[in-house]
Amino acid sequence: MPVYYTPKSRDHDRHQVTVEAYKHYRRNGYLIVRGLLPKEAVGELFDLAERTRMEKKRQTAMQENGRDPLKEEFAQATRVHMLSRIDAAAERGLLNARVLDVVEALIGPDVYALQSMMFLNPPGKGGQGWHQDACYIKTHPDTLIGAWIALERADEENGCLWVVPGSNHEPVYPPEEIGGGNVHAVDAFQDLHPVQNVSHLDDEVNTLSRVVSRYPSPIPVVLEPGDVLFFDSHLFHRSYPNRSPDRFRRSYVCHYCNARSWVPWDHDGFEGDSGNAKQILARGATHLPHASPSFGTEVYLAERHEESAGVRMMGMPNGMMMPVAEHQEE
């Protein structure tokens, strides 16, 4: 007898998404949820950002040739990847239940937690040119979503994100410099052309900017601490260097996908044809390999219920389809 899946995560203090918010995300490719994270959660991630920054500063001071600009640039990295695999606070941020509540509604019900990035962006640093996230992290089916958590005010001066509403309906333009397989089937499109130098700050060099120019003006996403921007992986987005004289732009950015997707990717590499076994099952259930939280962060997976009867659809004489219960024998 068929086993039917009725997704329901374990009970918790849930943040519920409205139908209008869901429609806005599908139509425009992004959704801003104001004040989603409480002050305590923001504070823990902000403290993590500061610990990370001070460690980078200490490493810079220990450089034998501290005046080498290349070494300084490397040591003063404006982003740090995958702290969630080495720090409990970072894992709690990646698996924050309120963030996952929204992700579950938008691309779930089953959710993998894939990646975390801590952005520090001091004055004069940071910025990334036009790009689409799905060209870097590929999932099949293509279900990737980003969650951009503001740890302090992000605005035009200190380098907030800019987005192109509606560009989520575009295919992923394949960058010539980035390998790792394809998002779309090869030769499926008649006129999907490759692009060069995606993420480059200079629009004259980054040829994805030519596609962006077909749209109305991009909009800045101004956020306050605890606000979260959710955005589709096809959405055209970028940021500019921090132009403020004395303000940082600290943020924590995480990526997720539907846990029924095959994921030929992992930040730290993988063996074989899939990195699924290294991705945390954060919500729902999956038939695919997966990992569990390394630091014991609580996740609310799908509840399992035993059904005493199945239901099938039967054609009626009037042409309608009606559900008919199938009772198990004692």
N, C-alpha and C positions, 0 to 999 in steps of 0.2 A: 504494500500500500504506500502511496506517496507520503512523504514527510514534508509538511508545509512550514515555511519560515515566517514567523510573525515577529519582526524585530522589536525588542523591548530591552533596553539597558537596565541594569539594576537601579533600584530607586535611589535618588540623591536629590539634593537641592538644585534643581535644574533651571537653567536659563532657556526659556522657550523663544523660538524665532517666529515672527509673524509671517503670514502669507505674503504680505506686501514686501517685507524684507527679502523673502525668498525670490519673489518676482524681480525685485530690484537687482539682486545679485545675478540672476539669469539674464536679465536684459542688458545690464551695464557692465557686468564682469567684476564688480567689486561691491562690498558692503562695509560700512563703518558702523561699529557698535560702540557707542559712547559709554565710558565708565564700566566696561565689562569686567575688568579686573579690580578687586578691592585694593585698598591702600597697602595692606599687608603683603599681598602677592607682588605688587609693583615694587615695594620696598625691598623685598628679598632679591628680586632680579636686579634692581638698581645697585644693591650692595655687591652682588656678583659682578656686575659690570665694573664697579670700582676696584674690586679685588683683582679682576682681570687686567684693568688698566695699570694698576700699581705694579703688578708682576711684569708687565711689558716694560714699564719704566725702569724697574730693577734690572731687567735683562739688558736694556740699553746701556745703563750705567756700567755694567760689567763688560761691555764690549772693549776689547783691547784697542781697537781702532774706532773709537766712538765717533770720529768725524767723517768716516766713510759714509756718504749720503745713501748709498744702496743698502748698507748694513743698517743704518738708522731707519730707513723706510721700512725694511723688513721687520725690525724689532718693534717699531711703533705701528704695528698692523692696526688698521681701523676696524677690522672684523676678525672674529675668532670662531671657527667652525666646531660644531659637535661637542661643546662643553657638556651637553646632556649625557655623554657617555663616560664622563670622568667626574662629574660634580652632581651631588644630590639636588641642590637648589635648581640647577639647570634642567635636570630631569623633571622636577616638579613644574617648572615653567612650560616645558614641552607638553606635559600631560595635564595641564590645568583643566579641571573639569568644565569650567565655564567656556573656555575656548573650544574644547571638544564638543560641548553641547551645540555650538553653532556649526562647527565642521560636520558633525553628525547629520544635522538638518540639511546642509547644503550639498554634501557629496556622499553621505553615508548611505545606509545606516552602519556599515562596517568601515572602520577607520584604522589605517596604519599611521603611526608617527614616524616620519622619515628623517628629518633633518632639523638642526637648530643652528642659528648664527647669532652671535652677540656683536652688535655694531656699536663702536665707541665714538667715531667721527668727531675729533677735536677741531677747533677752529683751523680753517685752511685745508682740512683733509676731507676724505670721503668723496662720495659721488660715484654714480654708475650710469652710463648712457642707456639709450633705449634697448630693451631686450624683452624676451618672453621666457618665463621660467622653465617651460616645458622643453626648451632646447637643451637645458642642462640636466634636468631630472626627468627621465622618460618612464612612463607607466603605460601598461596595455591591459585593459582599456585605459584611455587617457583621462585620468581623474584628478590630477595634481591640483592642490590649492595651497595658497600661502596665507599665513596669519602674521601681521606686522604689529607688534605690541609696543606702544610708546611708553618709555620709562621716564620721559620728561617731555616738555612741550616740543613738538616738531613743527616748524613753520618754514616759510620760504627763505628766511635769513639763514637758519642753521641747517638747511638741507633736507626738508621733508620730501616725501615721495610725490611724484606727479603721475597721473594716470590718464589714459585715453578711453573715456566711456564708450562702450559698445565694441571695442576692438577685440574683446574676447571671442567674437564670432569669426575672427580671422583664423586661417590655418597657422601652423607654426612654420615660419620661414626658416629653412635650414641654413644655419651658418656654415660657411665653408671651412672655418677653422676648428669647429667642434665636432668630434666624432661620437662614438658611443651608441651607434645605431640611429634609427629614424623614428620619428613620431608617427608619420603617415606612411602608407604603403608606397614603395618606390614605383614611380610612373603612374600613380593614381590620378594625379592632377595634370591638366594640359598646360597650365601657366603658373605653377608655383615655382618661383625662381629663388635661387640661393641668395643670401645676403652676406656682406663682409663686415668684419670688425664690430659685431654686436657688442654692446656694453661699453664701447669707446665713448668718451665724453663729447668728442667733437662730432657734430652732426654731419659735417662734410666728409668725415672718414667712415662713420657708422652708416651704412647704406640702408639699414632698417628705417632710418629717419625719413626716407622717401615715401615709405608706406604710411608712416605716421602723418605725414603732411597732407594726406588725402582726407583727414578727419578735421572736425572743428578743433579749436585750441585745447590742448591738454589742460587739466585742472590740478591745482595743488591740493594735497590731502593734509590739512592742518589737524594735528591731533594733540590732545592733552594726556597727561599720565593716566594709564589705565584704559585709554581708548584702544580699540583693535580694528585694523583694516584687514578684511578678508578679501583675497583677490584670486581670480581665475588664472591658471598658468598660461593662457594664451594672451592675456591682457598686455598691451604695450604699456610699459611703465619705466620710470627712471628717477634719479635724484641728482642733485647738483652738489658741488663741494660746499662745505660749511663756510658761509661768508661772515658769520658773526665774529666780533673781536674777542669774546670771552665765554662763549657758551658751547658746550658739547651737544651732541645729538645721539643720546644713548637709546638703543632700541633692541628688542629681542624678536627675531624673525624665525618662524618655524614653518615647515612644510609637511603636508599630510596627503594621503590619497585614499581612495576606497580600497579596503583590505581584500577585495576580490580581484584586484589588479595584479598582474605579473609585473615585477619591478626589476628590470635588468640594470640595476644601479645600486651602489652604496658608496657613501663618502670615503670609507676606508678600504674600498675594494671588496671583491667577492670572488668565489670560485664557481665555475660552471656558468650557467646561463641565467642565473637569477640571484638577486640580493635579498629576496623576501625573508629568508630566515634571520636576517639581522635587523629587520624592522619590527618595532613594537606594535603589537595589537592593542590599540588604545580604546576601541569602542566596538561593540557588536560581536561578530564572529567571523571566521574564515575557514575555508577548506585548504588554504595554502600555508606553507611554513611561516613561522613568525617567532619573534622574541618576546620576552617579558621584561618589565622594568628592572634595571640593574640595582636600583636603590630602594626598591619596595614601594614606589609611589602607587597609590591606589588608583585603579582604573575600573570603570563601570562597564563590564562586558555584558553581552546579551544573556538574559535568563533563558534557561531551557525548561520547556514544559512538555510533559507527556500528554499526548492527545488520545482520548479513548475512542474517537471516531474520526475518520477522514471525511472529506467532502469532495465530490466530483460533480461536473456539470453534465446534465442530460438534456438532449433535445426534446421538446414537447411537441405535440401535434400542431399547435398553433404557430410553430416556428421559433418560439422563445427558448432560451437556455435557462434552466433552473438548477439550483444546487440540490444535490441529493446526498444525504448522510450515508456513510458506509460504516456499519457497526462491526466491530471485531467480534469474533466468536469467543465465547467463554471457554 
